[in-house]
């Protein structure tokens, strides 16, 4: 309980866990009985002090349910059974993973979710294994990881301090930092002088180990304007700029949906977008929801299920 509480308190540092972004290899019994839902992050789970978003399981296909938009496989690894959902990309989708047979041994990777109070896997990749020792290798891997990784405490604060100590001012991406701070400070209009002289901005730059000059900031803002992340306001002297509230967010959301090629929830989308574009780390959930509404209204995104989103 103490380890879980420490992990919840260090939620902003979860990404420092080297396996956080990977598919954690688990037994199905671990998923059903050992994973506890996070009290802070919807859709996230805790295995002791280790956060879990993505999992990998291996087992036999014991049930197949084919429908118009999805195929659901029940996978039994000997410790339990879990439903694994593969979303169709269209009416003519004939990928091999949509036509697996009963009795095949498969390796499943995907995002962990809950449907009707039961945990299930939204499949990113599923493939049959023909290697004779595949099941044995999977079991040994899960047992080894359980002893060497999952059962060990992970000091998020110490890892963060070590990461900060290793950081160098030369490694700071000023462009991403400026965009992140614009969102964090909820800036609507600004000038170059504001960024260079405002005490809050100066303190934020120093905290991140950098101190960009006014000419450097002007070059950064010019690049952001060229990429469409901010808008140049005409008829202003000195020059003023306006932050585009949802434009960059919509671009990242569409990129995440295209990459996953499956329906995603708002929480999953916002997490994936922040991972893909660190400058969005301080964007509120409400702004992500607004961007999704605009994409749905523009028919770029649709809802195959309630509160689940996919590319058109």
C-alpha positions as CSV (number, residue, x, y, z in Angstrom):
1,X,0.0,0.0,0.0
2,X,2.8,2.4,0.8
3,X,4.5,1.7,-2.5
4,X,1.2,2.2,-4.4
5,X,0.7,5.5,-2.5
6,X,4.2,6.7,-3.4
7,X,3.6,5.8,-7.1
8,X,0.3,7.8,-7.1
9,X,2.0,10.8,-5.6
10,X,4.7,10.6,-8.3
11,X,2.4,10.3,-11.2
12,X,4.1,13.0,-13.2
13,X,7.3,10.9,-13.0
14,X,5.9,7.6,-14.2
15,X,7.6,8.0,-17.5
16,X,11.0,7.5,-15.8
17,X,10.1,3.9,-15.2
18,X,12.0,2.2,-18.1
19,X,9.2,-0.2,-18.8
20,X,6.3,2.4,-18.5
21,X,6.0,2.8,-22.3
22,X,6.5,-0.9,-23.0
23,X,4.0,-3.7,-23.0
24,X,4.3,-5.3,-19.6
25,X,4.4,-9.1,-19.9
26,X,1.9,-10.5,-17.4
27,X,-0.2,-13.5,-16.6
28,X,-3.9,-13.1,-17.0
29,X,-4.3,-13.8,-13.3
30,X,-2.1,-10.8,-12.6
31,X,-4.3,-8.6,-14.7
32,X,-7.5,-9.6,-13.0
33,X,-6.4,-9.9,-9.4
34,X,-3.1,-7.9,-8.9
35,X,-3.7,-4.8,-10.9
36,X,-5.4,-2.0,-9.0
37,X,-7.0,1.0,-10.7
38,X,-5.2,4.3,-10.2
39,X,-7.0,6.8,-8.1
40,X,-5.6,9.7,-10.0
41,X,-5.3,8.7,-13.7
42,X,-8.4,7.1,-15.3
43,X,-7.5,4.0,-17.4
44,X,-4.2,3.4,-15.6
45,X,-3.4,0.6,-13.2
46,X,-0.8,-0.2,-10.5
47,X,1.1,-3.4,-10.1
48,X,2.6,-2.7,-6.7
49,X,4.4,0.6,-7.3
50,X,4.6,0.1,-11.1
51,X,2.1,1.9,-13.3
52,X,0.6,-0.3,-16.1
53,X,-1.1,1.0,-19.3
54,X,-0.1,-1.6,-21.8
55,X,0.2,-5.3,-21.4
56,X,1.3,-8.5,-23.2
57,X,-0.2,-11.9,-22.6
58,X,0.2,-15.2,-24.3
59,X,-2.4,-18.1,-24.4
60,X,-4.8,-20.2,-26.4
61,X,-7.8,-18.7,-28.3
62,X,-10.8,-20.3,-26.6
63,X,-13.6,-18.1,-28.1
64,X,-14.1,-16.0,-31.2
65,X,-16.8,-13.4,-31.6
66,X,-16.9,-11.7,-35.0
67,X,-19.0,-8.6,-35.4
68,X,-19.3,-5.8,-38.0
69,X,-16.8,-3.4,-36.4
70,X,-14.7,-5.7,-34.2
71,X,-13.5,-9.2,-33.4
72,X,-13.2,-10.4,-29.8
73,X,-11.0,-13.3,-28.8
74,X,-11.0,-14.9,-25.4
75,X,-7.4,-15.8,-24.6
76,X,-6.6,-18.4,-21.9
77,X,-3.0,-18.6,-20.6
78,X,-3.7,-21.3,-18.0
79,X,-4.0,-18.8,-15.1
80,X,-7.2,-17.1,-16.4
81,X,-9.1,-15.8,-19.4
82,X,-9.2,-12.3,-20.8
83,X,-11.1,-10.8,-23.7
84,X,-9.0,-9.2,-26.5
85,X,-10.7,-6.8,-28.9
86,X,-9.4,-6.1,-32.5
87,X,-11.1,-3.2,-34.2
88,X,-11.8,-3.4,-37.9
89,X,-10.5,-0.6,-40.1
90,X,-13.3,-0.9,-42.6
91,X,-15.7,-3.2,-44.3
92,X,-13.0,-4.7,-46.5
93,X,-10.5,-5.1,-43.7
94,X,-9.0,-8.6,-44.2
95,X,-5.9,-8.5,-41.9
96,X,-4.8,-11.9,-40.6
97,X,-5.4,-10.9,-37.0
98,X,-9.2,-10.8,-37.8
99,X,-9.3,-14.4,-38.8
100,X,-7.5,-16.4,-36.0
101,X,-8.9,-19.8,-35.1
102,X,-9.8,-21.6,-31.9
103,X,-6.9,-23.4,-30.3
104,X,-4.2,-21.2,-31.7
105,X,-1.5,-20.0,-29.3
106,X,-1.2,-16.2,-29.7
107,X,0.8,-13.4,-28.3
108,X,-1.3,-10.3,-27.6
109,X,-0.1,-6.7,-27.0
110,X,-2.5,-3.9,-26.3
111,X,-3.9,-1.2,-24.0
112,X,-5.6,-2.4,-20.9
113,X,-9.2,-1.2,-20.4
114,X,-12.4,-2.0,-18.5
115,X,-15.7,-2.8,-20.2
116,X,-18.7,-3.6,-18.1
117,X,-16.5,-3.8,-15.0
118,X,-14.3,-6.5,-16.6
119,X,-10.7,-5.9,-17.7
120,X,-10.0,-6.4,-21.4
121,X,-7.2,-5.7,-23.9
122,X,-7.7,-3.3,-26.8
123,X,-5.4,-5.0,-29.2
124,X,-2.4,-3.2,-30.8
125,X,-0.9,-6.4,-32.2
126,X,-1.9,-10.1,-32.0
127,X,-0.2,-12.9,-33.8
128,X,-0.1,-16.7,-33.7
129,X,3.1,-18.4,-32.5
130,X,4.3,-21.5,-34.3
131,X,7.5,-21.8,-32.3
132,X,7.2,-25.0,-30.2
133,X,8.6,-23.4,-27.0
134,X,6.7,-20.1,-27.4
135,X,4.4,-20.7,-24.4
136,X,7.3,-21.9,-22.2
137,X,9.4,-18.8,-23.2
138,X,6.5,-16.5,-22.4
139,X,6.0,-18.0,-19.0
140,X,9.7,-17.8,-18.1
141,X,9.8,-14.2,-19.2
142,X,6.8,-13.3,-17.0
143,X,8.3,-15.0,-14.0
144,X,11.7,-13.4,-14.5
145,X,10.2,-9.9,-14.9
146,X,8.1,-10.5,-11.8
147,X,11.2,-11.2,-9.7
148,X,13.6,-8.7,-11.3
149,X,11.3,-5.8,-12.0
150,X,7.7,-5.8,-10.9
151,X,8.4,-6.9,-7.3
152,X,11.2,-4.3,-6.8
153,X,10.4,-0.8,-5.5
154,X,11.0,2.1,-7.9
155,X,12.1,5.4,-6.4
156,X,10.6,8.0,-8.8
157,X,12.0,11.0,-6.9
158,X,15.6,9.6,-7.0
159,X,15.3,8.8,-10.7
160,X,14.0,12.3,-11.3
161,X,16.9,13.9,-9.4
162,X,19.4,11.7,-11.4
163,X,17.7,12.8,-14.7
164,X,17.9,16.5,-13.7
165,X,21.6,16.1,-12.7
166,X,22.4,14.5,-16.1
167,X,20.5,17.3,-18.0
168,X,22.6,19.9,-19.8
169,X,21.4,23.4,-20.9
170,X,22.5,22.5,-24.4
171,X,20.0,19.7,-24.4
172,X,17.0,21.9,-23.7
173,X,14.6,22.2,-26.7
174,X,13.7,25.9,-26.4
175,X,11.1,25.7,-29.1
176,X,9.2,22.9,-27.3
177,X,9.7,24.6,-24.0
178,X,8.3,27.9,-25.2
179,X,5.2,26.2,-26.6
180,X,4.7,24.2,-23.4
181,X,5.0,27.3,-21.2
182,X,2.5,29.2,-23.5
183,X,0.0,26.4,-22.7
184,X,1.0,26.2,-19.0
185,X,0.6,30.0,-18.4
186,X,-2.6,30.0,-20.6
187,X,-1.2,32.9,-22.7
188,X,-3.5,34.2,-25.4
189,X,-1.5,37.1,-26.9
190,X,2.2,38.0,-26.3
191,X,5.2,39.8,-27.7
192,X,8.8,38.8,-27.8
193,X,9.6,41.3,-25.1
194,X,7.1,39.6,-22.7
195,X,9.0,36.3,-23.0
196,X,12.4,37.9,-22.5
197,X,11.6,40.1,-19.6
198,X,8.6,38.6,-17.7
199,X,9.9,37.3,-14.3
200,X,7.7,34.2,-14.5
201,X,9.1,33.3,-17.9
202,X,12.7,34.0,-16.8
203,X,12.2,31.8,-13.7
204,X,10.7,29.0,-15.8
205,X,13.6,29.2,-18.2
206,X,16.2,29.1,-15.4
207,X,14.4,26.1,-13.8
208,X,14.7,24.2,-17.1
209,X,18.4,25.0,-17.3
210,X,18.4,27.6,-20.1
211,X,18.4,31.3,-20.6
212,X,17.5,32.2,-24.2
213,X,18.3,35.7,-25.4
214,X,15.7,37.9,-27.0
215,X,17.0,37.2,-30.6
216,X,16.9,33.5,-29.9
217,X,13.3,33.8,-28.7
218,X,12.4,35.7,-31.8
219,X,13.8,33.0,-34.0
220,X,11.9,30.4,-32.0
221,X,8.6,32.3,-32.2
222,X,9.1,32.8,-36.0
223,X,9.5,29.0,-36.4
224,X,6.4,28.3,-34.4
225,X,4.5,30.8,-36.5
226,X,5.8,29.2,-39.7
227,X,4.6,25.8,-38.4
228,X,1.2,27.1,-37.7
229,X,1.4,26.7,-33.9
230,X,0.9,30.4,-33.3
231,X,-0.7,33.2,-35.3
232,X,1.0,36.5,-36.2
233,X,-1.4,39.4,-35.4
234,X,-1.2,42.1,-38.1
235,X,-1.2,45.9,-37.5
236,X,0.7,45.7,-34.2
237,X,3.9,47.5,-33.4
238,X,5.8,45.9,-31.7
239,X,4.7,42.6,-33.2
240,X,2.2,40.6,-31.3
241,X,1.4,36.8,-31.5
242,X,-1.7,34.7,-30.6
243,X,-1.6,31.1,-29.4
244,X,-3.8,28.8,-31.5
245,X,-5.9,27.1,-28.8
246,X,-6.6,23.8,-30.4
247,X,-4.8,23.7,-33.8
248,X,-1.7,21.9,-32.7
249,X,-3.7,19.6,-30.4
250,X,-5.9,18.5,-33.3
251,X,-2.8,17.7,-35.4
252,X,-1.4,15.5,-32.7
253,X,-4.7,13.7,-32.0
254,X,-5.1,12.8,-35.6
255,X,-1.5,11.5,-35.7
256,X,-2.1,9.3,-32.7
257,X,-5.4,7.9,-34.1
258,X,-3.8,7.2,-37.4
259,X,-0.9,5.5,-35.8
260,X,-3.0,3.3,-33.5
261,X,-5.7,2.6,-36.2
262,X,-8.2,1.8,-33.5
263,X,-10.7,3.6,-31.3
264,X,-9.3,5.5,-28.3
265,X,-10.8,7.1,-25.3
266,X,-10.2,10.8,-24.3
267,X,-7.9,9.8,-21.5
268,X,-5.9,7.4,-23.7
269,X,-5.7,10.0,-26.4
270,X,-4.6,12.8,-24.1
271,X,-1.9,10.5,-22.6
272,X,-0.7,9.4,-26.1
273,X,-0.7,13.0,-27.3
274,X,1.4,14.2,-24.4
275,X,3.9,11.4,-24.9
276,X,4.1,12.2,-28.6
277,X,4.4,16.0,-28.1
278,X,5.9,16.9,-24.7
279,X,4.9,20.6,-25.2
280,X,1.3,19.5,-24.6
281,X,2.0,18.2,-21.1
282,X,0.3,21.1,-19.4
283,X,-2.7,21.2,-21.7
284,X,-5.9,20.6,-19.7
285,X,-8.3,17.7,-20.4
286,X,-11.0,20.2,-21.2
287,X,-8.9,21.6,-24.1
288,X,-8.3,18.1,-25.5
289,X,-12.1,17.5,-25.3
290,X,-12.7,20.7,-27.2
291,X,-10.3,19.7,-29.9
292,X,-12.0,16.3,-30.2
293,X,-15.4,18.0,-30.5
294,X,-14.1,20.2,-33.3
295,X,-12.6,17.2,-35.1
296,X,-16.0,15.3,-34.8
297,X,-17.8,18.4,-36.1
298,X,-15.5,18.6,-39.1
299,X,-16.0,14.8,-39.8
300,X,-12.3,14.1,-39.3
301,X,-13.1,11.8,-36.3
302,X,-16.1,9.8,-35.4
303,X,-17.3,7.8,-32.3
304,X,-17.7,4.1,-33.1
305,X,-18.7,3.7,-29.4
306,X,-19.7,6.2,-26.8
307,X,-16.7,8.3,-25.7
308,X,-14.4,6.3,-28.0
309,X,-12.8,8.1,-31.0
310,X,-11.4,6.9,-34.3
311,X,-10.2,8.4,-37.6
312,X,-12.8,8.6,-40.4
